[in-house]
Amino acid sequence: VNNTGDYHIEYRLVEPDGAIRWVVAKAEVRRDPSGRPLRMIGVLRDITAQREAEAALTCNLAWMKVIQEASSLASARLEYAGTFGPVAEALRRLIPVDLFMLILKDADHAVYVVVETGSTERSSIATGTRVPFVGSSVEHLQQLGKTYVIPCLPKEKRYPEDALALKDGLRSCIRLPLYNSGEFLGMLALGV
């Protein structure tokens, strides 16, 4: 108040239920002719949504780096398991990927060709697992035709294989379609 500048501060509040809210306080000090503070006029504004959007943007930028790295490696050689082992390692350098899966379309099934975890523990989904293509996340990705992110897998589990991923403790994932000369091959799935 004794300074001549305006008041501006952001801080977080923890509500009784444990939820965190972010607020910004802005104020202007009114002074008498000699410069002494008389009163402070200001507002307190909830900026939780803005903070959450900033965090989501940061996360999306990290995913975009993952997509770029995976695309450049996958485009160079599409030799499935031989190519995607190095892709998994490159992705682990960029962000902590807990589960890396390559799932290919094979007639009426989606086949898990590569399943690697970021730890020494084995995944609930084994390499060679086959699930019916119809009704699978792979079929959905083929219909969608573009990469999509599932920020909260426990809330959005839609497909039978999502239950297996949840067993591995995944919280979110990204699914990238794989094409060769315009033909849909399957998907690359990364989970954290």
N, C-alpha and C positions, 0 to 999 in steps of 0.2 A: 504494500500500500504506500510505503514511503518513497518508492521509486516513481519516476515520472512516466514509465511505460504502462501499457495495458496489461491486464492479467489474462494469461492463456495457459491452460494445463490440461493434459489428458491423463486419466487414471482409470483403474478398474475397481469395480465393486463386487464383492462376493455376497450373493443373496443367501438368506437362511437355508434354502434348499440346495445350496452349493453351486448354483448357476452363476456364471461370470458375466457381468455387464460392463461395457466400456462407456465412459462418459467424457465429454469435453466441457470444461468450464471456461467461459470467456467473460471478461468484465472490463469496464472502463471506470477509472477513478475520477470523480468530480472533485475539483479543488477550489479553494477560495482564491481571491486575487493574490494572496501572498504565496500560493502554492501548497498550502496544507490540505491534506485530504479531508473532504467533507463526507462523502458517501461513495459507495461502489454500486454501480448498476451493471447487471450482467445476466447471463443465462447459463443453465446447465442442460446439455443436450445429450441424449443417448446416441452413441455412435457404434453400438454393438454390430449392427448389420454391415456398416462400412468396414469395421475391423474383420468381420467374418469374410466379406467379399475380398479384402486384401489377402487374407490367408488362403482363400480358395484360388486366387490368381497366382500366388506364389507356388501353390501345389500344381496348378495347371501348367505353369512354365516348366516345372521339373518334369512333368509327364511329357511335355512337348520335346524336351531334350532326349528323353527315353525313346520316343517315337522316331525322332530323327536318326538316332544312333542305330536303332533296330532296322529302320528302313534302309539305311545305307549299307549295312552288313547283309541284310536279307536280299536286297536287290542284286548285290554283286554275285552271289552264288546261292542258289536255292537247293542245296543238297541236304535239306532237312536236318537230321541229327548232327551231321558233321559241321554244318554251318551254325546251328543254333546253340551249340555248346559255347562257342566264342561270343555269340550274341548275349547269352545269359551272363557271362563274365563281364562283358562291357557294360551291361545294364547295372550290374551290382556295383560297379565303380561309380556310376552316376547317382544312383539312389539305392537305398536298402530294399532290394526286392526279396521278399520272403518265399515266393513261389513263382516259378517260370514254367509255362506249359506251351507246348506246340501241339495243337489238335487239328488233325487233317480230316477232310471229308473222304469217306471210303464207301461208295455205293449208298447203302441205307444206314450207315453208322458214322459216328464221329469217333476217331481213334486218337488216344493220347500217345503221341509218338515220343515226345520228350517231356519228362516231369522232373524238375530239379528244384530243391529247396535251398534257401540261403543258409541253412545250418546242416548239421550232421544228421538231424532227424529225418526220417522218411515221411513222405507225403501219404495222406489217406488215399490219394489217387495214384495208382501204379501205372508205369509205362506199359502200354498195351491195352489199357482199359478201353472198352468199347461201350458207347451209349447210343441208343437210337438217335438218328439224325433228326427225325421229325420231333419237334418240341424241345430241341436242345438249344443251348446258347449259340452254338455254331450256326444252326439254321437261322436263328434270329439275326446274327451278324451278317449272314449272306443276304438276307432280305433288307437289312438296314443299309449295307454297302459302305459303311464308314466306321472309323474308330469311335468307341464310346467308353466313358469312364463311369464306374459305379462307385460313388464316394462312400456309401455305407451298405456293404453287402448284407449284413444281418437284416436290415430293413427291406431291402429290395430283392431278396432271393426269389428268383422266378423259375429257375430251371433245376431239374433233379441234380445235376452236377454241382450246383451252388452249395447244396447241403454238404457235399464232400469237401469243398473248399473251406466251408465254415468249420469243419472238424479240424482243419489245419490251423485254425485261428486267424484266418484272413479277415481284414476289416474293410478293405476296398480293393478294387482291381481295375485294370484297363484291358480292353479287348481290341485287338487290331486285326483287320481282315488281311489275308494273304492271297494274292493273285499272281498268276503266271500267264502272260499274254491274254489278259482279260478273263481267264478262267478262275473261278473261285476255288482255292485249294483248302482253306481252313482258316484257323486263327492262331495268333500269338496272344497268350494271356499272361499278364503279369499281376501279381498280387502282393499286397503289404498288409 
